[in-house]
Amino acid sequence: MYSVNYHRATSVADAVKKVKAGDGKFLAGGMTLIPAMKTRLAAPSDVVDLTHIAELKGIKVSGKTVTIGATTTHAEVANDEKLKKVCPALAGLASHIGDPAVRHRGTIGGSIANNDPAADYPSAMLALGATIVTNKRELPADKFFKGLFETALKDDEVITAVTFTAPAKAGYAKFPNPASRYAMTGVFAAKGKDGVRVAVTGAGDDGVFRSKEIEAALAKKFEATALEGVTVPAKNLMSDIHASAEYRANLVVVMARRAVAAANA
């Protein structure tokens, strides 16, 4: 590790003030930032810890409306009983992130803010049509995620919560890397009042994206059998040491079938 100034923020306003003091970064769970700092991929002069800000914690469920504070951990999302009742797919997604140590430290806000192309939450936010709430504005997920590790967040902007309307049905399935547990391909499928939305993580060469081909098929019939014969183009998918673009194109459809089957279970 290298020299860095650590600050413990007491409020969102305090965090924004402290991050402006230098070339600062907000710290939530640190599951992405700390490894990046260790390898010098990130070298902030200041780190502002958000985890002690009470207003950023907790899960609220009011009818079908769900609001999750940015520093709520994966474990808390996975184990919240009210969330399990209205959107079990999101709780299930959180329960399979990393390992227990990661789930008890990593946060939903940190995951979304970093927008790792293989992270699980971005696909859920996109498929659920969630709204990302910051200290300055509210952004629909469709406009929030911009590309690999890129979002619409400004330097002095911090995520405070995410909110969405629980869909009638939703499911998530991923093919995890056996070492990291990150998704080599993950698909979140949701059927709500605005129709069917399907988002894919771990496969796109520009990060999370919605699959129009799968959405069109499921809009006719929200069942796994509706995806028989459906193909996803490999053109804009990722190729790496773990899988080719063509392999991931096939995985997208396979994971979509599993996600829909889970949604209908």
C-alpha positions, 0 to 999 in steps of 0.5 A: 500500500502507499501513503493515503489520508483516511477520513471518517465522514459523519454525514453525506455533506461532510463526506463531499466536503472531505473528498474535495480536499484532494484527489479523493475517493469515497470508500464503502465496502472497499471490495474494488477500491482497496485491491485497485489501490494495492495494485496502483490502478487507483492512487487517491490522495484521500479516502473518505469512509462512508460506512459510519453514516447512518442515513446511508444504511438500511432497507425499507419496503413499503408495499411494492416500493423498495429503498436500499441505503447505499452502504447496506451490505450484500449480507443484509440484502440477502437476509432481509425478510421483507425484501425476500417477500417482495423481490426474492430474486435480488436477495438471492443475487446478493446471497451468491456474491463472493464469499461470506467475508465479501458479503459482510463487507461489500455494499450495494452502493459501492458495487453500483458506483464502481460498475465492474463489468462482471458485478451482479448488482448492475444487471439487477438495477437495469432489469428492475428499472431502478432509480439511483439516488445521489446527494444531488439527483435521481438517475434511472439505471438506464442512464446511470451505467455508461460503460466499463467501470464508468457511470454518470456520477460526478466527482463530488456525487455520492450514491445515497440509495437505490429504489425500485418497484418490485416486479411481479416476477424476477429471477437471476442466474449466473455462471460464476468464475470458479475462483473469483465468483464474479459472473462470467455471464449473469442474467437478471430477468424481470416482468413488471407493469412496464413489461419485460426487462432483461439485463446481462452482466459479465459478458458485454465488452462495454459492461452491463446491457439489456438484451433486446432479443431475449426481452422480445421473446419473453414479452410474448411468453414469460417462460423458459421455453420461449427462448428456444431458438433465440440467439444473442449476437457475439459481436459486442461480447467479451473474449478473454482467457475464461471464455470467448465471445461466442461461448458467452453468447450461448451462456447469455441464453442459457442463463436467461432460461435459468433466470426465467425458470427461477422467476416462475418457480 
